[in-house]
């Protein structure tokens, strides 16, 4: 019988882990930069640029999305708020996430006739 305090697989998927690579997106899904999750605390994360370059400038309290891909081709989308930044990192707080199925992520609208 599983222990009551063990997390389900989905709950584990909804957590960022140190070293995880994420796409940082605006609220309307425009890619800002590719980031690496560094320091983790409860519902916050410190992000640095995967390339090692400076991170883009950002306004305090900007709402953003973080998108990551799981090994089973599902995407995990996190939402949060920028609560601190410098030239080298962003601090994102109030993180919440949801798992999305992978197939719908890759669908593209096409305007051609098919037979």
Secondary structure, 3 states (H helix, E strand, C coil): CCCCCCCCHHHHHCCCCCCCEEEEECCCCCEEEEEEEEEEECCEEEEEECCCCCCCCCCCCCEEEEEEECCCCCEEEEEEEEEEECCCCEEEEEEEEEEECHHHHCCCCCCCCCC
